[in-house]
Amino acid sequence: MAFSVLAAAQARAVPTGQCKLVYTSATQLTLKPFQGAALKINGAVYTLPSGGISVTNAGLGPNVLAYVYAYINAGAVTLGFWTTGHTTDTAAGNVGVEIMNGDPTKSLVGMVQTNASGQFVDSNTNRQVRSWFNDSGVQFFNATSTTVSTSNTFWTELDAGVRIFVLGWAGEQFAATFAVSVSNNTIGATTYIVPWVDGGLFGLYTFMHAPAAGYYETVTPNAGSVFGSDSVRTLALAGQVGSGTLTTTNKHISGFTLRR
């Protein structure tokens, strides 16, 4: 009897998203089959073609956060972009499917943040294409050896060249390690370094007392938090001095996000 009940439950089980939205080029994304090819839209299950379904950036403006929804057009699964947010459907036949707010005919498959040219970007320093399905998180990394100095006694971003942009889903966790080689031209002066997230102070600072003028030391502050909403977070480094002038080089940021 237990086996029969299990078999019946398995027979009734319907996958909602055997697919993954991936970056194809600066002007194209593709929804590819993943561990199957089923996608549920408005209570019905459709089979994706083996090559997936593509969509271009036509009509998208610069620096726009847009959701990618799948819908049926003339009997075929089609992808489109909307800025309208999403919710979990509770209607019979479509329970648990993530849909556009107020429109169960559109199933969520991903989101993007376009760049200043209205194009897609997905690289170590810009993770701005995300899939709703089969996306457990992303890794990111940036480094630069540019030398930057400041005598500011207030928090100042150190180098825009080491910034990282990460698009995340609400509730997604992120953790990052920041490293920088820093010196001060004044013996005994204190130099402070802190993670700079979304244009502001984030987490605890680290500091270095200069034992000699021009002495370099590597400091490694860390930061971690949760995305409060579907959004892009900007990770960078900031510093300030108690006195003297700080000089930085070999700046590095790396980390990952995690969805549950």
Residue pairs with C-beta under 8 A, 6 or more apart in sequence:
14 38
14 40
14 45
15 36
15 38
15 40
15 45
16 38
16 39
16 40
16 96
16 97
16 107
16 133
17 38
17 39
17 40
17 107
17 109
17 132
17 133
17 134
18 33
18 34
18 35
18 36
18 37
18 38
18 39
18 48
18 133
19 31
19 32
19 33
19 34
19 37
19 39
19 48
19 52
19 109
19 131
19 133
19 134
20 31
20 32
20 34
20 131
20 133
20 134
20 135
21 29
21 30
21 31
21 32
21 68
21 109
21 110
21 129
21 130
21 131
21 132
21 133
21 135
22 29
22 30
22 31
22 32
22 129
22 131
23 29
23 120
23 121
23 122
23 129
24 30
24 54
25 120
26 57
26 117
26 119
26 120
26 121
27 56
27 57
27 119
27 120
28 54
28 55
28 56
28 57
28 120
29 54
29 55
29 68
29 79
29 110
29 112
29 120
29 129
30 52
30 53
30 54
30 55
31 39
31 48
31 52
31 53
31 54
31 55
31 68
31 70
31 79
31 109
31 110
32 48
32 51
32 52
33 48
33 50
33 52
34 133
34 134
35 134
37 47
37 48
37 49
37 50
38 45
38 46
38 47
38 48
39 45
39 46
39 47
39 48
39 70
39 77
39 107
39 109
40 46
40 94
40 97
40 107
41 70
41 71
41 72
41 77
41 97
41 105
41 106
41 107
42 72
42 94
42 104
42 105
42 107
43 91
43 93
43 94
43 104
46 72
46 77
48 77
53 70
53 77
53 78
53 79
54 79
55 68
55 79
55 80
55 81
57 114
57 118
57 119
57 120
59 81
60 66
60 81
60 112
60 114
60 118
61 114
61 118
62 114
62 115
62 116
62 117
62 118
63 113
63 114
63 115
63 116
64 83
64 113
64 114
64 118
65 83
65 111
65 112
65 113
65 167
65 230
65 231
65 232
66 81
66 82
66 83
66 111
66 112
66 113
66 114
67 81
67 82
67 83
67 84
67 85
67 86
67 100
67 108
67 110
67 111
67 230
68 79
68 80
68 81
68 108
68 109
68 110
68 111
68 112
69 79
69 80
69 81
69 82
69 100
69 106
69 107
69 108
69 109
70 77
70 78
70 79
70 106
70 107
70 109
71 77
71 78
71 80
71 105
71 106
71 107
72 78
72 105
79 109
80 106
81 112
82 100
82 106
84 100
84 101
84 102
84 103
85 100
85 101
85 230
86 98
86 99
86 100
86 101
86 108
87 98
87 99
87 101
88 96
88 97
88 98
88 99
89 95
89 96
89 97
89 98
89 99
89 104
91 104
94 104
97 104
97 107
98 107
98 108
98 132
99 106
99 107
99 108
100 106
100 108
108 132
109 131
109 132
109 133
110 129
110 130
110 131
110 132
110 135
111 130
111 132
111 167
111 169
111 230
112 120
112 128
112 129
112 130
112 167
113 128
113 165
113 167
113 232
114 120
114 121
114 128
115 121
115 126
115 128
120 128
120 129
121 128
121 129
122 128
122 129
124 139
124 140
124 141
124 142
125 140
125 141
125 142
125 163
125 164
125 165
126 164
126 165
127 138
127 140
127 164
127 165
127 166
127 167
127 257
128 165
128 166
128 167
128 232
129 167
130 138
130 167
130 168
130 169
132 169
135 259
136 258
136 259
137 172
137 256
137 257
137 258
137 259
138 166
138 256
138 257
139 254
139 255
139 256
140 164
140 166
140 176
140 235
140 253
140 254
140 255
140 256
141 164
141 253
141 254
142 162
142 163
142 164
142 252
142 253
142 254
143 162
143 250
143 251
143 252
143 253
144 159
144 161
144 162
144 251
145 249
145 250
145 251
146 159
146 161
146 249
146 251
147 247
147 248
147 249
148 158
148 159
148 247
148 248
148 249
149 245
149 246
149 247
149 248
150 156
150 158
150 239
150 240
150 241
150 245
150 246
151 241
151 244
151 245
151 246
152 240
152 241
153 240
153 241
153 242
153 243
154 240
155 194
155 196
155 201
155 238
155 239
155 240
156 238
156 239
156 240
157 196
157 199
157 236
157 237
157 238
158 180
158 193
158 196
158 236
158 237
158 238
158 239
158 248
158 251
159 236
159 237
159 248
159 251
160 236
162 236
162 237
162 251
162 252
162 253
163 234
163 235
163 236
164 176
164 234
164 235
164 236
164 253
165 232
165 233
165 234
165 235
166 174
166 232
166 233
166 235
166 257
167 230
167 231
167 232
168 174
168 227
168 230
168 231
168 232
168 233
168 257
169 227
169 230
169 259
170 227
170 228
170 229
170 230
170 231
171 226
171 227
171 259
171 260
172 226
172 227
172 257
172 258
172 259
173 224
173 225
173 226
173 227
173 257
173 258
173 259
173 260
174 224
174 225
174 226
174 227
174 233
174 255
174 256
174 257
174 258
175 222
175 223
175 224
175 255
175 256
175 258
176 195
176 222
176 223
176 224
176 235
176 253
176 254
176 255
177 220
177 222
177 252
177 253
177 254
177 255
178 193
178 195
178 220
178 221
178 222
178 223
178 235
178 237
178 252
178 253
179 218
179 219
179 220
179 250
179 251
179 252
179 253
180 193
180 218
180 219
180 237
180 239
180 248
180 249
180 250
180 251
180 252
181 216
181 217
181 218
181 248
181 249
181 250
181 251
182 191
182 193
182 208
182 216
182 217
182 218
182 219
182 239
182 246
182 247
182 248
183 191
183 210
183 214
183 215
183 216
183 217
183 246
183 247
184 190
184 191
184 208
184 210
184 213
184 215
184 241
184 244
184 245
184 246
184 247
185 210
185 213
185 214
185 244
185 245
185 247
186 210
186 213
186 243
186 244
186 245
187 210
187 211
187 212
187 213
188 209
188 210
189 209
189 210
189 241
189 242
189 243
189 244
190 207
190 208
190 209
190 210
190 241
190 242
190 243
191 207
191 208
191 210
191 239
191 240
191 241
191 242
191 244
191 246
192 205
192 206
192 207
192 239
192 240
192 241
192 242
193 205
193 206
193 207
193 208
193 219
193 221
193 237
193 238
193 239
193 248
194 201
194 202
194 203
194 204
194 205
194 206
194 221
194 237
194 238
194 239
195 202
195 203
195 221
195 222
195 223
195 235
195 236
195 237
195 238
196 202
196 235
196 236
196 237
196 238
197 203
197 223
197 225
197 233
197 234
197 235
197 236
198 233
198 234
199 234
201 238
202 223
202 225
203 221
203 222
203 223
203 224
204 221
205 221
206 219
206 220
206 221
207 219
208 217
208 219
210 244
216 249
218 250
223 235
227 233
227 257
235 253
235 255
236 253
237 248
237 251
237 253
239 246
239 248
240 246
